[in-house]
Amino acid sequence: MLELTNLSHSHRLTNVDFKVPSGRLVGIIGANGSGKSTLLSILAGGLTKASGAAEWRGHDLLRWSPFEQRQQLAYLSQSNLFHEPIWVKDMLRTSQVNLVETAQNLAAWRNESVEEFQLHRLMNRPITELSGGEQRRVMLACINAMNRPLILADEPTASLDLNYQLLVMEWLKRLRVQGKLVLVALHDLALAAQYCDELMLLHEGKLLASGEPNQVLTDTNLALAYKVNIDWICNSNGVAMLARRL
């Protein structure tokens, strides 16, 4: 169970209350500057001086040491910034540093991640020589190789083509079937509507609405948060949308 109580940070996030059990895929949506990245960064320990509480399995994430957080969560930041030509296979190993796990488990998780994100031909290449989409796949593989119970992902489908966007969303759904809690910031509302169990809609740093996608993605909420009107096209194969500016 993750429970946020009056979670705030400067002028970027204000009194966010939210509760969700494990085994759920939660999409965090909202316009640019609404607080999505701020929320995830606070939970991941990247932003300090937040007020309120963020309890995970009875412990306050805001007061955990980096080592304690590392045993519980994996965090994917919004952008890829690489300056050193580290080989992909070494990045996978580095992602597992300081995890209290057996060497056998760590190796199995790395192998699974290579398969999941189709990295075989990239393993002996420097990360700096890869395309943006390839770099993103490597970072997602690193998150998978950590195999933590709490996953925080900021725009995981950024830089990916349509095939890999769907692969990533399907992977996230499988994680929640395994009992993990996944919080993912998304700009694509169609993907959020199709794949997420619940949504958190942020607006100007506040939680405007939360609940199942059909409860959150209402005409009123979308007009206020995005200043758009959307027609939804839904069938058994997925969700699409036609948006118009107001």
Sequence and secondary structure as in RCSB ss.txt:
>XXXX:A:sequence
MLELTNLSHSHRLTNVDFKVPSGRLVGIIGANGSGKSTLLSILAGGLTKASGAAEWRGHDLLRWSPFEQRQQLAY
LSQSNLFHEPIWVKDMLRTSQVNLVETAQNLAAWRNESVEEFQLHRLMNRPITELSGGEQRRVMLACINAMNRPL
ILADEPTASLDLNYQLLVMEWLKRLRVQGKLVLVALHDLALAAQYCDELMLLHEGKLLASGEPNQVLTDTNLALA
YKVNIDWICNSNGVAMLARRL
>XXXX:A:secstr
 EEEEEEEETTTEEEEEEEE SS EEEEE STTSSHHHHHHHHHTSS   EEEEEETTEEGGG  HHHHHHHEEE
E SS    S  BHHHHHHHTTTT  S HHHHHHHHHHHHHHTT GGGTTSBGGGS HHHHHHHHHHHHHHH  SE
EEEESTTTT  HHHHHHHHHHHHHHHHTT EEEEE S HHHHHHH SEEEEEETTEEEEEESHHHHS HHHHHHH
HSEEEEEEEETTEEEEEEEE 
